[in-house]
Amino acid sequence: MKLFEEYKVKDITLKNRIVMPPMCMYQATSDGLPSSFHLCHYASRALGGVGLIIVESTGVAPEGRLTDNDLGIWNDDQIAGLKRIVDACHANGAKIALQINHAGRKSTSSARQPFAPSAVRFSSDYRMPEELTKAQIGEIVAAFKAAAGRVNTAGFDALEIHAAHGYLVHEFLSPITNRRTDEYGGSLENRVRFLKEILAAVRPVWPEEKPLWIRVSARDYQEGGIDGEMMVQIINMVKSSIDLVHVSSGGLLPIEINDYPGYQVPLSEKIRKECGKPTIAVGLITNDEMVEEILQNGRADLVALGRELLRNPYWMINAATKHGIAGYVPESYTRAHKV
């Protein structure tokens, strides 16, 4: 089966095609440090056989966190705790990436007033953001660069830039939230400028042999916002700087989405075919038959299981046992499995 096949991206080889996507746990200390929860949470999925683990949204600045209990990567004191997670996952056979992010107008952190491309708040439950000045934009780009260097020092195998789910980069990309009239707003080229500047800043401090990719929301679910066609244009404008695209949708607006198993997979398939970049598909995917269909039909190169891996850290061990694939059951667990 294809889901058990290795996958190579740059100089890292994943032992299978299953990814644990970033999911905020809200278990960090107030200064952004990981807790014992994080070590157990991620190491258990590595022990369970997941090929790639992407650690949850990690703020490049205090005000860049979603909440006061999100992970941070804005100072060197935060490296050691993350390195312990990396080492534990490596010891149990998984590769591991970190997603770095700035929450923009969706930040509820008490650090300071939230920022956004334009002074448009997410909903009445959120604070009104301040419109970023050009100087502040430059500071945030520099924060992404410094964060990427720390991610490398911590030993992560790959780096994901969060450009989805209504956070700051996505806010610049979408015409719904970006109402600027300077060189960062208006045309699509201008709205992509912030993402381009982040990628250009990160590249010199992120090793060439390690993969770098972005997570995107390929649909805003509102007329006038990003759709699949626009996202293809966006990816084509930055694809020379990235190695892969992690394809999601939504999050920009507080609206109800008609989600169902595999509802985002067509967006992954479109970007993979029209942009010529490998993709990660995600979206309420739960079983090995669905994973195999996605991979066999070229709809994605890797498949992320989010909620399913929260329910079952040992999904890969169970799938391997079911299909008679050796090498997944830890020796201490063999009494419970027959392969």
C-alpha positions as CSV (number, residue, x, y, z in Angstrom):
1,M,0.0,0.0,0.0
2,K,1.1,3.5,-0.8
3,L,0.5,4.8,2.7
4,F,3.3,2.7,4.0
5,E,5.8,3.8,1.3
6,E,8.7,6.1,2.2
7,Y,8.6,9.7,0.9
8,K,11.6,11.9,0.4
9,V,11.5,15.7,0.4
10,K,14.9,17.4,0.2
11,D,17.3,15.5,2.5
12,I,14.7,14.0,4.8
13,T,13.0,10.6,4.2
14,L,9.7,9.9,5.9
15,K,9.0,6.2,6.7
16,N,5.4,6.5,5.5
17,R,2.9,9.0,4.2
18,I,1.0,9.8,7.4
19,V,1.3,13.3,8.9
20,M,0.2,14.6,12.3
21,P,-0.8,18.2,11.4
22,P,-0.3,21.1,13.8
23,M,-3.1,21.4,16.3
24,C,-2.9,23.9,19.2
25,M,-3.0,22.3,22.6
26,Y,-3.1,25.5,24.7
27,Q,-0.8,23.8,27.3
28,A,2.3,26.1,27.1
29,T,3.4,28.2,30.0
30,S,2.6,31.9,29.9
31,D,6.1,32.6,28.6
32,G,5.6,30.2,25.7
33,L,7.5,27.2,27.0
34,P,6.4,23.6,26.3
35,S,5.2,21.6,29.2
36,S,5.4,17.8,30.1
37,F,2.1,17.5,28.2
38,H,3.8,18.5,24.9
39,L,6.5,15.9,25.4
40,C,4.0,13.1,26.0
41,H,1.7,14.3,23.3
42,Y,4.2,14.4,20.5
43,A,6.4,11.5,21.5
44,S,3.3,9.1,21.8
45,R,2.5,9.8,18.1
46,A,6.1,9.1,17.1
47,L,6.0,5.8,19.1
48,G,2.7,5.1,17.3
49,G,4.4,5.2,13.9
50,V,3.5,8.5,12.4
51,G,6.0,9.4,9.6
52,L,5.9,13.2,10.1
53,I,4.8,15.3,13.1
54,I,4.2,19.0,12.7
55,V,4.3,20.8,16.0
56,E,1.5,23.2,16.7
57,S,1.4,26.9,15.8
58,T,4.3,28.6,17.6
59,G,4.3,32.4,17.9
60,V,7.2,34.4,16.5
61,A,6.3,37.2,19.0
62,P,4.4,37.3,22.2
63,E,1.5,39.0,20.5
64,G,1.8,36.6,17.7
65,R,0.3,33.7,19.7
66,L,-3.4,32.8,19.5
67,T,-3.6,32.7,23.3
68,D,-1.4,33.2,26.3
69,N,-1.0,29.4,26.5
70,D,0.5,28.8,23.0
71,L,4.1,27.9,22.3
72,G,6.6,30.6,21.5
73,I,9.9,30.8,19.6
74,W,10.7,34.5,20.0
75,N,13.7,34.0,22.3
76,D,16.6,31.6,22.8
77,D,15.3,30.4,26.2
78,Q,12.5,28.6,24.3
79,I,14.8,26.4,22.3
80,A,15.8,23.8,24.9
81,G,12.2,22.7,25.6
82,L,11.4,22.3,22.0
83,K,14.7,20.3,21.4
84,R,13.6,17.8,24.0
85,I,10.4,17.2,22.0
86,V,12.5,16.8,18.8
87,D,14.9,14.4,20.4
88,A,12.0,12.3,21.8
89,C,10.3,12.1,18.4
90,H,13.6,11.2,16.6
91,A,14.3,8.5,19.2
92,N,10.9,6.9,18.3
93,G,11.4,7.0,14.6
94,A,9.5,10.1,13.4
95,K,10.6,13.2,11.5
96,I,9.4,16.5,13.0
97,A,8.6,20.0,11.8
98,L,7.6,23.2,13.5
99,Q,4.9,25.6,12.3
100,I,5.7,29.2,13.0
101,N,3.0,31.8,13.0
102,H,1.7,35.3,13.8
103,A,-2.0,35.3,14.8
104,G,-2.7,38.8,13.6
105,R,-6.2,40.0,14.4
106,K,-7.2,36.6,15.9
107,S,-4.7,36.9,18.7
108,T,-6.3,36.9,22.2
109,S,-2.9,37.2,23.9
110,S,-2.7,39.8,26.6
111,A,0.8,40.8,25.4
112,R,-0.5,43.8,23.5
113,Q,-3.1,45.1,21.1
114,P,-3.4,42.8,18.1
115,F,-2.2,43.9,14.6
116,A,-3.6,43.3,11.2
117,P,-3.1,44.5,7.6
118,S,-6.2,46.6,8.1
119,A,-8.3,47.7,11.1
120,V,-11.0,45.1,10.6
121,R,-11.8,42.8,13.5
122,F,-12.6,39.1,13.2
123,S,-15.9,39.3,15.1
124,S,-17.6,41.3,17.9
125,D,-15.9,38.9,20.3
126,Y,-12.4,40.0,19.3
127,R,-10.6,43.2,19.8
128,M,-10.2,45.8,17.0
129,P,-6.7,45.3,15.6
130,E,-4.3,48.2,14.8
131,E,-3.3,48.5,11.1
132,L,0.3,47.6,10.8
133,T,2.8,50.3,9.7
134,K,5.5,49.5,7.2
135,A,8.0,49.6,10.0
136,Q,6.0,47.1,12.0
137,I,5.7,44.8,9.0
138,G,9.5,44.8,8.7
139,E,9.8,43.9,12.4
140,I,7.4,40.9,12.0
141,V,9.4,39.7,8.9
142,A,12.5,39.9,11.0
143,A,10.8,38.0,13.8
144,F,10.0,35.1,11.4
145,K,13.6,35.1,10.3
146,A,14.9,34.9,13.9
147,A,12.4,32.2,14.7
148,A,13.5,30.1,11.7
149,G,17.0,30.2,13.0
150,R,15.9,29.0,16.4
151,V,13.8,26.2,14.8
152,N,17.0,25.0,13.1
153,T,19.0,25.2,16.4
154,A,16.4,23.1,18.1
155,G,17.0,20.4,15.5
156,F,13.7,20.3,13.6
157,D,13.8,18.5,10.3
158,A,11.4,20.9,8.5
159,L,9.7,24.3,8.8
160,E,6.2,25.3,8.0
161,I,5.1,28.9,7.6
162,H,1.5,29.3,8.7
163,A,-0.3,31.2,5.9
164,A,-3.8,29.8,6.7
165,H,-6.8,29.9,9.0
166,G,-7.2,33.6,9.2
167,Y,-3.9,34.5,10.8
168,L,-1.7,37.3,9.8
169,V,-0.2,36.0,6.5
170,H,-3.6,34.8,5.4
171,E,-5.1,38.2,6.4
172,F,-2.6,39.9,4.0
173,L,-3.4,37.4,1.2
174,S,-7.2,37.8,1.2
175,P,-8.9,40.8,-0.3
176,I,-11.6,40.5,2.4
177,T,-9.2,41.4,5.2
178,N,-6.5,43.3,3.3
179,R,-7.9,46.8,2.5
180,R,-4.6,48.6,2.3
181,T,-3.8,51.1,-0.5
182,D,0.0,50.9,-0.3
183,E,2.4,48.3,-1.8
184,Y,1.0,45.6,0.6
185,G,-2.6,45.8,-0.6
186,G,-4.8,46.1,-3.6
187,S,-3.5,43.8,-6.4
188,L,-2.7,40.1,-5.8
189,E,1.0,40.8,-6.3
190,N,0.9,43.4,-3.5
191,R,-1.1,41.1,-1.2
192,V,1.5,38.3,-1.7
193,R,4.4,40.7,-0.9
194,F,4.3,40.0,2.9
195,L,4.6,36.3,2.4
196,K,7.3,36.7,-0.2
197,E,9.3,38.9,2.2
198,I,9.0,36.3,5.0
199,L,10.2,33.5,2.7
200,A,13.1,35.6,1.4
201,A,14.1,36.4,5.0
202,V,13.8,32.8,6.2
203,R,15.8,31.2,3.4
204,P,19.3,32.4,4.4
205,V,18.9,31.1,7.9
206,W,17.1,27.9,7.1
207,P,19.4,25.1,5.7
208,E,19.0,24.4,2.0
209,E,18.9,20.7,2.6
210,K,15.9,21.0,5.0
211,P,12.4,21.4,3.5
212,L,10.4,24.6,3.9
213,W,6.8,24.8,3.2
214,I,3.6,26.8,3.8
215,R,0.2,26.0,5.0
216,V,-2.6,27.7,3.1
217,S,-6.4,28.2,3.3
218,A,-7.3,27.7,-0.4
219,R,-10.9,28.9,0.1
220,D,-12.4,31.7,2.2
221,Y,-16.0,30.5,1.7
222,Q,-17.2,33.9,0.9
223,E,-17.7,35.7,-2.4
224,G,-14.8,38.0,-3.2
225,G,-12.3,36.0,-1.1
226,I,-9.7,33.4,-1.9
227,D,-10.8,30.4,-3.9
228,G,-9.0,27.6,-5.6
229,E,-8.1,29.6,-8.7
230,M,-6.7,32.5,-6.7
231,M,-4.7,30.2,-4.5
232,V,-3.1,28.5,-7.5
233,Q,-2.0,32.0,-8.6
234,I,-0.6,32.7,-5.1
235,I,1.3,29.4,-5.0
236,N,2.7,30.0,-8.5
237,M,4.1,33.3,-7.2
238,V,6.0,31.7,-4.4
239,K,6.6,28.1,-5.4
240,S,10.3,28.7,-6.2
241,S,10.8,29.4,-2.5
242,I,8.9,26.4,-1.1
243,D,9.2,22.6,-1.2
244,L,5.6,21.6,-0.5
245,V,2.1,23.0,0.2
246,H,-0.1,22.0,3.2
247,V,-3.6,22.6,1.9
248,S,-6.4,23.6,4.2
249,S,-9.3,26.1,4.0
250,G,-11.4,28.5,6.0
251,G,-10.6,30.3,9.2
252,L,-10.7,33.9,7.9
253,L,-14.3,34.6,8.8
254,P,-16.6,33.4,11.6
255,I,-18.8,31.4,9.3
256,E,-20.1,27.9,9.3
257,I,-18.5,25.6,6.8
258,N,-20.2,22.5,5.4
259,D,-17.4,20.1,6.2
260,Y,-17.4,16.3,5.6
261,P,-14.7,13.6,5.3
262,G,-12.2,14.7,2.6
263,Y,-13.9,18.0,1.9
264,Q,-10.5,19.8,1.4
265,V,-8.9,17.1,-0.7
266,P,-10.0,18.6,-4.1
267,L,-8.1,21.7,-3.2
268,S,-5.0,19.8,-2.6
269,E,-5.4,17.9,-5.8
270,K,-5.9,21.2,-7.8
271,I,-2.8,22.8,-6.3
272,R,-0.7,19.7,-6.9
273,K,-1.7,19.4,-10.5
274,E,-1.8,23.1,-11.5
275,C,1.3,24.3,-9.5
276,G,3.5,21.2,-9.8
277,K,4.3,21.1,-6.1
278,P,3.9,18.2,-3.6
279,T,1.0,18.6,-1.2
280,I,-0.3,17.5,2.2
281,A,-4.1,16.8,2.2
282,V,-6.1,17.2,5.4
283,G,-9.7,17.4,6.4
284,L,-11.7,14.9,8.5
285,I,-9.8,11.9,7.0
286,T,-10.1,8.9,9.3
287,N,-9.4,5.5,7.7
288,D,-6.7,3.8,5.6
289,E,-9.0,3.2,2.6
290,M,-9.5,7.0,2.2
291,V,-5.8,7.7,2.7
292,E,-5.0,5.1,0.0
293,E,-7.5,6.5,-2.4
294,I,-6.0,10.0,-2.0
295,L,-2.5,8.8,-2.6
296,Q,-3.2,6.3,-5.4
297,N,-5.1,8.9,-7.4
298,G,-2.4,11.5,-7.1
299,R,-4.5,13.9,-5.0
300,A,-1.7,14.5,-2.5
301,D,1.7,13.2,-1.6
302,L,1.1,13.0,2.1
303,V,-2.1,12.8,4.2
304,A,-2.6,14.4,7.5
305,L,-4.9,12.9,10.2
306,G,-5.7,15.5,12.8
307,R,-8.7,14.6,15.0
308,E,-8.2,10.9,14.3
309,L,-4.7,11.0,15.8
310,L,-6.0,12.8,18.8
311,R,-8.4,9.9,19.3
312,N,-5.9,7.2,18.5
313,P,-2.1,7.9,18.8
314,Y,-1.5,4.4,17.5
315,W,-3.4,4.6,14.3
316,M,-0.3,3.6,12.3
317,I,0.4,0.6,14.5
318,N,-3.2,-0.6,14.1
319,A,-3.1,0.0,10.3
320,A,0.2,-1.9,10.0
321,T,-1.2,-4.8,12.0
322,K,-4.3,-4.9,9.9
323,H,-2.3,-5.1,6.7
324,G,0.5,-7.4,7.9
325,I,3.2,-4.7,7.7
326,A,6.2,-5.5,9.9
327,G,8.3,-2.9,11.8
328,Y,5.7,-0.8,13.4
329,V,4.8,-2.6,16.6
330,P,7.3,-1.7,19.5
331,E,8.8,-4.9,21.0
332,S,7.1,-4.1,24.3
333,Y,3.7,-4.1,22.6
334,T,4.0,-7.3,20.6
335,R,1.8,-9.2,23.1
336,A,-1.1,-7.1,22.0
337,H,-0.5,-7.3,18.2
338,K,0.0,-10.1,15.8
339,V,1.6,-9.2,12.4
